[in-house]
């Protein structure tokens, strides 16, 4: 395989990740920012000590990624996009507990990652 083909493959994989990210993240930057300021958002997720949850921190980064042009994204940004897509897909497959999905920690956690399952 030549370097040219490898570069094309990498570019295609990068574009696919960006497309999957934009499909999985169905909240706008403004919606996500407003959500992350809410008490419900701050309450859910895995925390280390009194620090911010993993999902909440990811949500702040997602806002930044949504504002960036594809050509300005670093490899680290693309890796985070893959992480976001994977988390959203896994969490959606698990589904909500028996509680009301609209007010469940399941939904709130997904929203921290930029996906509102109630949004169509």
Protein Blocks (a to p, Z undefined) as FASTA:
>chain_A
ZZklmmmmmmmmmmmmmmmmmmmmmcdfklmmmmmmpmklmmgccdehjbdcfklmmmmm
mmmmmmpcfklpcfklmmmmmmmmmmmmmmmmnopafbdfklgfklmmmmmnopafkbZZ
